[in-house]
Amino acid sequence: MMPAAFRNLRYPVETGLVETGLLLALCFFLPLLEAPKNIAWLAYVACWFVNRFRARDVPGAWGGRWDLWDTLIAAWIASGFLVAAFAGLHGNEWRGTIDIAKYGAVLWLVKRAGYGAAEIRMVLGTLVASTVVGLVVGHWRMLSGAAKSGTLQLWSVGHVNHTAVYLAIMLALCAAWLFARWRTWRPGTKAVGLAVTAFVLVSLVITASRGAVGVGLITLLILALAWWPRSRVPLVLSLASILILAAAAVGVGFDVVRKHQDDVAAQNMLAFRDSIWRMGLVAWERYPWFGVGLDNYQFITHERVKEWRAAAGKDYDAGRYVHFPHAHNLLINTLAERGIVGTAALFAVLLAWLVWLLRFRPRAQDDDLEWILWGAAAGAWLVTVGAGTVNTTLHDEHGILVALLLGLWLSRHPPARAS
């Protein structure tokens, strides 16, 4: 008896099983282990193309007609290679193109794969399961002292700020799933959904990453408001969660609150980010069209900034600049590394993403899965852009995660409605 998840595949069932299994492996290892994650990505891409080539005579095997999103994704990936060819500095610019190629390919292939509802639920469920596993390990390492940083981190995601961004995106997925299925879940399943969402939310707060925590809570509230025509429960749950966390923050004194108070007292509310941004903007002024090259932000040194300022006839005050490997800001990091050309490609994707979210918001009577996918895609956009004001989002694990969530949503009804 063929599993229900694979009954409607457009290509041979035996190869479909392998392809779906490799995608699930990528989802599981994404926040956990570096090497298996990369192997699963490469194997999934290869399997996807082999399957489509074998089913090349099947109508729609490659995902249907070329559309606007195909053009945007192709331009986004190509911009990385174009920027590398004309980069102002030389070092990691060609290696940096791999990052865009990885999550761009995931977005493109998942969008065109034609996965069924059961397969999509397995992908989403695996993302949630891997996050829970990663958090259990992360909490143990933090509490046992095994983590040298002393902070909560997902093993493959790394630094606590990056972990916080990943968790904020996953909080949106968990919340969307909980909100969409609230009316149909049995009490026991509902309790599990609440527990998992609460675990991710509390873990996000424990990271003490102010930008990600703030945007995560705002995202939770925005999703609840978006659910208003369908149900009032999400807003009640979200407000209750925020009020409980606020009361606990005042009573217990969370690290995220103490961290903010310390920075305010030191008159350093942005934690030196403004000085880091100045270095990036100087680099962009020097190389406005193609930037310094992908992953070359680290080569924007004080010596180079001083030289560039002098060449432009401007003064240089070393105390106003801080060197850092990345900009802690999506826009400035993109401008500095990719210039106007690369930034235009990225922001075309972000703008189309927002327009699609607003235009194709589900109707109250639409099925649960469409609401889950829309909520996850909306949350991924909000975190990418919102947390991107104070962190460098949309790269490595964050990029692959948002590509998965956006690709799954785009693979469903919105493009069909647009036509």
Buried (B, 14 or more C-beta within 10 A) or exposed (E): EEEEBBEEBBBBEEBBBBBBBBBBBBBBBBBBBBEBBBBBBBBBBEBBEBBBEEBEEEEEBBBBEEBEBBEBBBBBBBBBBBBBEBBBBEBBBBEBBEBBBBBBBBBBBBBBBBBBBBBBBBBBEBBBBBBBBBBEBBBEBBEEEEBEEEBBBBBBBBBBBBBBBBBBBBBBBBBBBBBBBBEEBEEEEBEEBBEBBBBBBBBBBBBBBBBBBBBBBBBBBBBBEBBEEBBEBBBEBBEEBBEEBEEBBEEEEBBBBEBBEEBEEEEEEEBEBBBBBBBBBBBBBBBEEBBBBBBBBBBBEEEBBBEBBEEEEEEBEEEEBBBBEBBBBBBBBBBBBBBBBBBBBBBBBBEBBBEBBEEBBBEEEBEBBBBBBBBBBBBBBBBBBBBBBBBBBBBBBBBBBBBBBBBBBBBBBBBEEEE
